[in-house]
Amino acid sequence: MTHRSRLGAATLLALASVLALAPACGDDGAGGTADTLLADTAAPADTLPPADTLSPADTLTPADTAPADVLDTDTADASPPDPTPVCVAIRGNGELITAHFAALARIAETYGPFEGVAGGSSASITSFLTESMHMHPLLRRCGERDCTRAEAGARLGLLYKSLFGYLGAMTERDEAVAVGRILAVVELAQERGIGELIASGRFTEAFQALVTLLESDDVKDLVNPEVLTLLRDSPDKTKHVTDVWNALKSFGGFSAADPIIFVRPGLVHFAGLARQIGRIGSFYAGYGAYDEAAWSAFLDGCAGPGVGLLWPSVAALDAGGETCGARFAALLAAWRADFIPREDTAQNRLDDRVGAHLRALVVTSVLTGQAATAFATARAAYVQAGEWTLPVAFDDVKIGYWGRAIDVSGVVANTKGFPDLRSSKAMSLGQATWREVLPLSPAEPGLARAYELDGTRVSAGGWPDLEPVLALENAGCERVIYLTRRGGESSFAQAVAGLLGMSEAQRGQLYDLADPASSFSLSLSEAAGVWCTTWDAFGATDLAGIMADAYGAPLEIHDATLVPAGPAYSGATTSASLPGCTPGVLPATR
C-alpha cells in the first residue's frame, strides 16, 4: 500500500513545512494533494464527504450542524452550573498540525484550560506544546486576581492562536532555514544525478556523491548520522547506496508495504529537530527571558477581544496603541535574542518529564518479546547487507504510554474495564523527559527506523493509538473531547500494523466502524464530545482554510453534562452524522 505520507510528523518538519518550505516538498497548493510525509489519510476505500465551504469571515458558524440538532443553550437559571473541565485526545495529522492549534484554541475558549492531553506521532508535539502553555505564569493570573475559567480559557486560546505568529516569524529564522536545507537534500541528490549513476551501475561514484552531499556543512547537523555510518561501513555499498537513494527519492511519499522501513535509517536526525521544538515549548512555558510586563500587555489586551476570531484578525486588534501582532512579535524577538545564544545551559522544557505540569500521555508502538528479538536480528543482518526477515506476532506489539506513574498505571490496569483490543495492549514506558520522547513518537516507519528503548523493547512510532480517548479515561479524565477529522482509520496505521502481523480479525477489532465494540467505535462512543474537522481536505500551506475549518468545526456532544466556561459554542450538536466522528456512521465506499 502506497501512502500519501506526511512530512509534518517529523517534529519541526510538522511546523516549518507548513509555511514557505512546504512547496519544496512538492505541495501544489491544492487541498489534500501535497506530497508529504506521515500518517492520517483515511483508507483508500473511504470516500470522504466534500469539505464544507466556510465563509472567509473570522467569526464562524460551523458547518454540518443541522438547525434541529443544535443544543439548546438557553439558560433560565440565575446561577449557571460550574464549567466542565475537559481532557483532549488528539489524532496525529502530520504537516496539518496547525489544525490542532486552531481547534484547541476554540475548545479552550469554550471549556477553559484542560485537565489532560494525549496523542502520538505529530500529536505528541501538540501535547508538548499544550503542557507548555498550561505552565505559562499568567495563564490563570489576571492582574492582581485569579482569572475566571472563561478568562483563562481565552488566554489559552490566544496562546494557541499565537503559534501562527510564531510560525510566521520562523520563516525568516534559523528553525525554518535549517529545515529548508534538509528538504533541499532530496532535490540536490536528484540534480546531481545520483539516481542516474545508480541506474547505470556506477555505484562507486554514487557512493561518493551521496557522502559528499550528506557531509556538507549546510545539512550535516540535521542529517541522521546513522545514514553516513551505514554508507561508510557497509560491506556491500551497492546494496546500501541503493537503499539510501530509495529512501531519499521516496521522501515525499513512501510505501508502507515493505518491512525495510523498520530497519533502514531515515534521513532526518530527530534529536536535532526535537531541539527546535523545545525552543517553542520553553517560550510558552515562560522559561528564559520571561518579560511579565510584555506578556501582561499582550494577554490583557488581546485574549478577551480575540475570542471568536482567528489569528490574522487577532493580530490586527489594537492593544494599548500597538496591534496584538506587533506586541507578540516584539516579545518573541526579545526572548529569542536572549535564549538562543545560551540555549545549551538555559532551562529547557525538553528536560521536563512528560506530564510533570499537566496530565499528559504520549504514545508509541513497542515491539516486545520475540518481536524485539526478531527486530534486533533483522537490523544486524541489514547493516551487514545480509538477507533478513522480520517475523512478528501481533501479540508482541504493544502500545506504550509515557506519562506520570499514576496516570500510566491506570491505562495499563484498564481501570474502566474497556473490553477492546487496543486497551488490552497498553504498557507503561515510565515518565521520560520530553527530550527522550519527542525523537521517538513522531518517528514513524519510513521517516525513521525503529529504535531500541532498551534491551527488550523497541519503539516503532506513534501510530497505534490515534484515538486516545480510552487511555485518558483510564488515566482519570472524567470527560474527554476527541479532536479528529472525519473518515475511517488511517491507511498508514493499518498498513504498518499489517507488516507487524495484524490479522484481518484483529484489524476489525481495532478499526471497524461498523462494529460498536471495535477500539475506534468505542473511543467515539466514550468521548464526551468529538471535534470533527475536515483537515484532510487542505494542503499544508492553506493556513486560512485549515484555521477556518478547525476553529469552526462541528462539536458532536455525547455527554449532556458538558458545561462551557463562557458562551456556548454555536457549533455544538448532538448528532453531526459524520463518519469517523459519529458512532455508527460509516464512511462511503467506492
C-alpha positions in Angstrom: 0.0 0.0 0.0 1.5 3.3 -1.0 0.8 6.0 1.5 0.4 9.7 0.8 2.8 10.2 3.7 3.1 13.3 5.8 6.2 15.3 6.2 4.8 17.1 9.2 5.2 14.2 11.7 8.9 14.8 11.9 8.8 17.2 14.9 9.9 20.6 13.4 9.1 19.5 9.9 5.5 19.3 11.1 5.7 23.0 11.9 8.1 24.7 9.5 7.0 22.9 6.4 3.5 24.4 6.6 4.9 27.8 5.6 7.2 28.8 2.7 9.1 25.5 3.0 6.2 23.3 2.1 6.4 23.8 -1.7 9.9 22.3 -1.6 8.2 19.0 -0.8 6.1 19.1 -3.9 3.0 20.8 -2.5 0.9 22.1 -5.3 -1.3 24.1 -3.1 -4.4 22.0 -3.8 -6.2 20.7 -0.8 -5.1 17.2 0.2 -2.9 16.6 -2.7 0.5 17.5 -1.4 3.4 15.1 -1.5 4.0 15.0 2.2 5.1 12.6 5.0 3.2 10.8 7.6 0.1 9.2 8.5 -3.5 10.3 8.7 -5.1 9.7 5.3 -8.2 7.6 5.6 -8.1 4.2 4.0 -8.4 4.2 0.2 -11.9 2.6 0.4 -13.2 5.5 2.4 -14.6 8.3 0.2 -15.0 11.4 2.4 -17.8 13.8 2.0 -16.8 17.1 0.3 -15.3 19.7 2.5 -17.6 22.4 3.7 -17.1 25.8 2.2 -16.6 28.3 5.0 -17.1 31.9 4.9 -13.9 33.9 4.9 -15.1 35.8 7.9 -13.3 35.1 11.1 -16.5 34.7 13.2 -17.6 31.3 12.2 -20.7 29.2 12.2 -19.6 25.6 12.0 -20.6 23.5 9.0 -22.7 20.3 9.2 -24.7 21.4 12.1 -28.4 20.9 11.3 -30.6 23.5 13.0 -32.7 20.8 14.6 -29.6 19.3 16.2 -28.1 22.4 17.8 -28.0 22.1 21.5 -30.4 24.3 23.5 -28.2 27.0 25.0 -31.0 28.9 26.8 -30.2 29.2 30.5 -33.0 30.3 32.7 -31.1 29.7 35.9 -29.8 32.8 37.6 -26.7 30.8 38.8 -25.4 28.7 35.9 -23.6 25.5 36.7 -19.8 25.4 37.0 -18.0 24.9 33.7 -16.9 21.3 32.9 -13.1 20.6 32.9 -12.2 18.5 29.9 -9.2 16.5 28.7 -8.4 16.4 25.0 -7.5 13.3 23.0 -5.7 14.3 19.8 -5.4 12.4 16.5 -2.0 12.9 14.8 -2.2 14.6 11.4 1.4 15.4 10.3 2.0 18.6 8.4 -1.6 19.6 9.1 -0.7 20.1 12.7 -1.8 23.7 12.5 -5.4 22.4 12.5 -4.7 21.2 16.1 -3.8 24.7 17.2 -6.9 26.3 15.7 -9.2 23.6 17.1 -7.7 23.6 20.5 -7.9 27.4 20.7 -11.7 27.2 20.2 -12.0 24.2 22.7 -10.1 26.2 25.2 -12.3 29.3 24.7 -15.3 27.1 25.2 -14.3 25.0 28.2 -11.3 26.6 29.7 -7.8 25.2 30.5 -7.6 21.4 30.0 -7.3 18.7 32.7 -5.1 16.5 30.4 -4.0 15.7 26.9 -2.9 12.7 24.9 -1.6 11.9 21.5 1.1 10.1 19.5 3.1 10.9 16.3 2.6 14.6 15.5 0.0 14.9 18.3 2.9 14.2 20.7 4.3 17.6 19.6 0.9 19.2 20.2 0.7 17.6 23.6 4.2 19.0 24.5 3.1 22.5 23.4 -0.2 22.1 25.3 1.6 21.2 28.5 4.0 24.1 28.0 1.2 26.6 27.5 -0.5 25.4 30.7 2.7 26.3 32.5 2.6 30.0 31.4 2.8 32.1 34.6 -0.1 34.3 33.5 -2.4 31.7 32.2 -4.6 31.9 35.3 -3.5 35.2 36.7 -5.4 38.3 35.6 -3.7 41.3 37.2 -3.9 41.1 40.9 -6.6 38.4 41.0 -7.1 34.8 39.7 -8.7 34.6 36.3 -12.1 33.1 35.9 -12.2 29.8 34.0 -13.5 31.7 31.0 -10.8 34.3 31.2 -8.1 31.6 31.5 -9.7 29.8 28.5 -9.5 32.9 26.4 -5.8 33.3 27.4 -5.1 29.7 26.5 -6.9 30.1 23.2 -4.8 33.2 22.4 -1.6 31.2 23.1 -2.7 28.5 20.6 -3.6 31.1 18.0 -0.3 32.9 18.5 1.5 29.8 17.3 0.6 31.0 13.8 2.5 34.2 14.6 5.5 32.1 15.9 5.5 30.1 12.7 5.4 33.2 10.7 8.5 34.5 12.4 10.2 31.2 11.8 10.1 31.6 8.1 12.9 34.1 8.4 14.8 32.4 11.3 17.0 29.5 11.9 14.5 26.8 12.6 12.9 27.1 9.2 16.1 27.8 7.4 17.6 24.6 8.8 14.6 22.5 7.7 14.7 24.1 4.3 18.3 22.8 4.0 17.3 19.3 4.8 14.4 19.3 2.4 16.8 20.6 -0.3 18.9 17.4 0.1 16.4 15.5 -1.9 16.4 18.0 -4.7 20.2 18.2 -4.7 20.5 14.5 -4.9 18.3 14.5 -7.9 20.1 17.4 -9.5 23.5 15.7 -9.1 22.3 12.7 -11.0 22.7 10.2 -8.2 19.8 8.2 -9.5 21.3 8.0 -13.0 24.6 6.9 -11.5 22.9 4.0 -9.7 20.7 3.1 -12.7 23.9 2.8 -14.9 25.7 0.7 -12.3 28.2 3.4 -11.3 27.9 2.7 -7.6 31.3 4.0 -6.5 30.6 7.4 -8.0 27.1 7.3 -6.5 28.5 6.5 -3.1 31.0 9.3 -3.3 28.3 11.8 -4.4 25.9 10.7 -1.6 28.6 11.0 1.1 29.7 14.4 -0.1 26.2 15.7 -0.2 25.3 14.4 3.3 28.5 15.7 4.8 28.1 19.2 3.5 28.1 22.0 6.1 24.6 23.1 5.2 22.9 19.8 6.2 25.2 17.6 8.3 23.8 18.7 11.6 20.3 17.7 10.6 21.2 14.5 8.7 20.8 11.3 10.7 24.4 10.2 11.4 23.3 6.6 11.0 22.9 7.1 7.3 26.5 8.1 6.8 27.7 5.3 9.1 25.7 2.8 7.1 27.3 4.0 3.9 30.8 4.2 5.1 30.9 0.9 7.0 28.8 -1.1 4.5 30.3 -4.4 3.4 28.1 -4.1 0.3 28.0 -0.4 -0.8 26.0 -1.3 -3.9 23.1 -2.5 -1.7 23.2 0.3 0.8 23.7 3.1 -1.7 20.6 1.8 -3.5 18.7 1.7 -0.2 19.6 5.2 0.8 18.8 6.5 -2.6 15.4 4.8 -2.4 14.8 6.5 0.9 15.8 9.8 -0.5 13.6 9.7 -3.6 10.6 8.5 -1.5 11.0 11.3 1.0 7.7 12.7 -0.3 5.6 9.6 -0.5 6.8 6.2 0.6 5.4 2.7 0.6 4.1 1.1 3.8 4.2 -2.3 2.2 7.9 -3.3 2.8 9.3 -4.0 6.3 12.5 -2.3 5.3 11.0 0.8 6.8 11.7 -0.6 10.2 15.4 -1.3 9.7 16.6 1.3 7.2 17.8 4.6 8.9 15.8 7.6 8.0 17.3 10.8 6.6 16.2 13.1 9.4 18.0 13.5 12.8 15.1 13.6 15.1 17.0 14.6 18.2 18.1 17.8 16.4 14.6 18.6 15.3 13.3 18.0 18.9 15.7 20.7 20.0 13.9 23.2 17.8 10.5 22.2 19.2 11.9 22.6 22.7 12.5 26.2 22.0 8.8 26.8 21.3 7.8 25.0 24.4 10.3 26.9 26.5 9.0 30.2 25.2 5.3 29.4 26.1 6.2 28.0 29.5 7.9 31.2 30.5 11.5 29.8 30.6 14.3 32.0 29.6 13.9 35.8 29.5 10.3 36.0 30.6 9.0 39.6 30.3 6.0 39.7 32.5 5.0 43.2 31.6 5.1 42.5 27.8 3.2 39.2 28.3 0.6 41.0 30.5 0.0 43.7 27.9 -0.4 41.0 25.2 -2.7 38.7 27.2 -4.8 41.5 28.9 -5.2 43.4 25.6 -5.8 40.5 23.2 -7.2 37.4 24.9 -10.8 38.6 25.6 -11.2 40.7 22.5 -9.8 37.8 20.4 -12.4 35.2 21.4 -14.2 34.1 18.3 -11.5 35.4 16.0 -8.7 33.7 14.0 -5.1 34.8 14.4 -5.0 37.2 11.4 -7.9 39.2 12.9 -6.5 38.9 16.4 -3.1 40.2 15.2 -4.8 43.3 13.8 -6.5 44.2 17.1 -5.4 47.3 18.9 -3.9 46.6 22.3 -3.0 49.9 24.0 -1.6 51.7 21.0 0.1 48.6 19.4 -1.5 45.8 17.5 -1.6 42.4 19.1 0.5 41.0 16.3 3.2 43.7 16.9 3.2 43.0 20.7 3.6 39.3 20.1 6.4 39.8 17.5 8.3 42.1 19.9 8.2 39.8 22.9 9.1 36.8 20.8 12.1 38.5 19.2 13.4 39.7 22.5 13.0 36.2 24.0 14.8 34.5 21.2 17.6 37.0 21.2 18.3 36.1 24.8 17.5 32.4 24.8 19.2 31.0 21.7 22.8 32.1 22.4 22.7 30.4 25.8 20.4 27.5 24.9 22.8 24.8 25.9 22.8 26.0 29.5 19.4 27.6 29.9 16.4 25.9 31.5 14.7 24.0 28.7 11.3 22.4 28.5 12.8 19.3 26.9 14.3 18.4 30.2 10.9 18.3 32.0 9.2 15.0 32.3 6.1 14.1 30.4 3.1 15.0 32.5 5.0 16.9 35.2 2.9 20.0 34.8 -0.3 18.7 33.1 -1.7 15.2 32.8 -0.2 14.0 29.5 0.1 10.7 27.7 2.4 10.2 24.8 2.0 7.1 22.6 4.4 4.9 20.7 4.2 1.3 19.3 6.5 -1.1 21.1 8.0 -4.4 19.9 8.4 -6.8 22.8 9.5 -10.4 23.4 10.1 -12.3 20.2 9.2 -9.2 18.1 12.1 -7.3 19.7 14.4 -10.2 19.2 13.4 -10.5 15.5 14.0 -6.8 15.0 17.5 -7.0 16.5 18.3 -9.9 14.3 16.9 -8.3 11.2 18.6 -4.9 11.9 22.0 -6.6 12.4 21.6 -8.5 9.2 20.5 -5.4 7.3 23.6 -3.4 8.5 25.8 -6.2 7.2 24.0 -6.3 3.9 22.8 -9.8 4.6 19.4 -11.4 4.0 16.8 -10.8 6.6 13.2 -11.2 7.5 11.1 -9.7 10.2 8.6 -12.3 11.6 6.5 -10.6 14.2 3.4 -11.9 16.1 1.0 -9.1 16.6 0.5 -10.2 20.2 4.1 -9.0 20.8 3.3 -5.5 19.5 2.2 -3.3 22.4 1.0 0.2 22.8 3.4 2.2 25.0 2.5 5.2 27.0 4.8 7.8 28.6 3.5 9.9 31.5 3.2 10.2 35.2 3.1 6.8 37.0 -0.3 7.5 38.5 -1.7 8.2 35.0 0.0 5.4 33.1 -0.7 2.8 35.7 -4.4 3.4 35.2 -4.0 3.0 31.5 -2.2 -0.3 31.9 -4.6 -1.6 34.5 -7.5 -0.6 32.3 -9.3 0.8 35.3 -12.5 1.4 33.3 -12.6 -2.2 32.2 -12.8 -1.4 28.4 -13.2 -4.7 26.5 -11.4 -3.7 23.3 -8.2 -5.0 21.8 -6.3 -1.7 22.0 -6.9 -1.3 25.7 -5.5 -4.8 26.3 -2.2 -3.9 24.6 -1.3 -0.9 26.9 2.1 -0.9 28.6 4.0 1.6 30.7 7.1 3.3 29.4 7.5 5.4 32.5 7.9 9.2 32.9 10.7 10.0 30.5 11.7 13.6 29.6 10.4 15.3 26.5 13.9 15.3 25.2 13.7 11.5 25.2 10.2 11.2 23.9 10.0 13.7 21.0 12.6 11.9 18.9 10.6 8.7 19.2 6.8 9.1 19.0 6.8 11.2 15.8 9.5 9.0 14.2 7.1 6.9 12.1 8.3 4.0 10.0 9.7 5.4 6.8 10.7 8.6 8.4 13.0 6.7 10.7 13.9 3.1 11.6 12.5 1.5 14.7 14.6 2.5 17.8 15.7 0.4 20.7 14.2 1.7 24.0 16.3 -0.9 25.9 17.5 -4.5 25.5 14.0 -5.9 25.3 11.8 -3.1 23.8 11.8 -1.3 20.5 9.8 1.8 19.6 8.3 1.9 16.1 6.4 5.2 16.1 3.3 6.7 17.4 0.7 5.3 15.0 -1.1 2.7 17.2 -3.5 4.9 19.2 -4.9 7.7 17.1 -8.0 7.8 19.3 -6.5 8.0 22.8 -9.9 8.7 24.5 -10.0 5.4 26.4 -6.4 5.9 27.6 -7.3 9.3 29.0 -10.3 7.9 30.7 -8.3 5.1 32.3 -5.8 7.7 33.4 -8.5 9.5 35.4 -10.1 12.0 33.0 -13.9 12.3 33.5 -14.8 13.9 30.2 -12.7 13.7 27.1 -13.1 15.7 23.9 -11.7 13.9 20.9 -10.0 16.1 18.3 -10.1 14.4 14.9 -11.2 14.5 11.3 -14.0 12.7 9.5 -13.3 9.5 7.8 -12.1 5.9 8.5 -8.9 4.9 10.2 -5.5 5.9 8.8 -4.5 3.7 6.0 -0.9 4.1 7.1 -1.6 2.8 10.6 -3.4 -0.2 9.2 -0.6 -0.9 6.8 2.1 -0.7 9.4 0.1 -2.9 11.8 -0.3 -5.4 8.9 3.5 -5.5 8.5 3.8 -6.3 12.2 1.5 -9.3 12.0 -2.0 -7.9 12.5 -4.6 -10.4 11.2 -7.9 -9.4 9.5 -9.8 -10.3 12.6 -7.6 -8.0 14.7 -7.9 -5.3 12.1 -11.7 -5.4 12.6 -11.3 -5.4 16.4 -9.2 -2.3 16.2 -10.6 -0.2 13.3 -14.0 -1.4 12.1 -16.5 1.4 12.5 -19.4 -1.0 11.7 -18.5 -2.9 14.9 -19.6 -0.9 18.0 -17.1 -3.0 20.1 -14.0 -2.1 18.0 -11.5 0.2 19.6 -12.2 3.0 17.1 -16.0 2.8 17.6 -15.7 2.5 21.4 -13.5 5.6 21.5 -16.1 7.6 19.7 -19.0 6.5 21.9 -17.0 7.0 25.1 -15.9 10.5 24.2 -17.8 13.3 25.9 -17.6 15.2 22.6 -15.9 14.9 19.2 -14.4 17.9 17.4 -14.9 16.9 13.8 -12.7 18.7 11.3 -12.0 18.1 7.6 -8.3 18.8 7.8 -7.5 16.2 5.1 -9.2 18.4 2.6 -6.5 21.1 2.8 -2.9 21.4 1.6 -0.4 22.2 4.3 0.1 25.8 3.1 -3.6 26.7 3.1 -3.4 28.2 6.5 -6.6 30.2 6.1 -8.6 27.1 5.1 -7.1 25.0 7.9 -7.7 27.6 10.5 -11.3 28.3 9.5 -12.2 24.7 9.2 -10.6 23.6 12.5 -11.7 26.6 14.5 -15.3 26.3 13.3 -15.7 22.5 13.1 -18.8 20.8 14.4 -18.6 19.6 18.0 -20.7 16.5 18.5 -21.7 16.3 22.2 -22.3 12.9 23.7 -22.3 14.0 27.3 -25.1 16.4 28.3 -23.2 17.4 31.4 -20.6 19.3 29.4 -20.9 22.9 30.5 -19.0 25.7 28.7 -16.9 28.2 30.6 -18.2 31.1 28.6 -20.8 31.5 25.8 -22.0 28.1 24.4 -20.3 27.1 21.2 -22.7 27.6 18.3 -21.4 24.6 16.5 -22.4 22.1 19.2 -24.8 19.4 18.1 -26.0 16.1 19.5 -25.6 14.4 16.1 -23.4 15.6 13.3 -23.9 12.3 11.4 -20.3 12.3 10.2 -18.2 9.2 9.6 -15.3 8.9 12.0 -16.9 11.3 14.4 -20.5 10.0 15.0 -20.7 6.4 16.4 -22.2 4.1 13.9 -21.9 6.3 10.9 -19.8 4.7 8.2 -17.6 6.2 5.5 -18.9 5.8 2.0 -17.2 3.0 0.0 -16.1 3.1 -3.6 
